[in-house]
Amino acid sequence: MVAVRHLKNSKNLTILNQQTVLNECAS
């Protein structure tokens, strides 16, 4: 259960990081 939650958190963090990079590139 903990591993699954960790995987989910990692995926969310990756998406957040990608959005941040895109925003920085756009500005």
C-alpha positions in Angstrom: 0.0 0.0 0.0 2.7 2.4 1.0 4.7 1.6 -2.2 1.6 2.3 -4.4 1.0 5.6 -2.6 4.7 6.5 -3.1 4.5 5.7 -6.8 1.4 7.9 -7.1 3.1 10.8 -5.3 6.2 10.5 -7.5 3.9 10.6 -10.6 2.2 13.7 -9.3 5.5 15.4 -8.5 6.8 14.6 -12.0 3.6 16.2 -13.6 4.0 19.2 -11.3 7.7 19.6 -12.3 6.9 19.3 -16.0 4.2 22.0 -15.7 6.6 24.2 -13.8 9.3 23.8 -16.5 6.7 24.5 -19.2 5.6 27.7 -17.4 9.2 28.9 -17.0 9.9 28.3 -20.7 6.7 30.1 -21.7 7.5 33.2 -19.6 
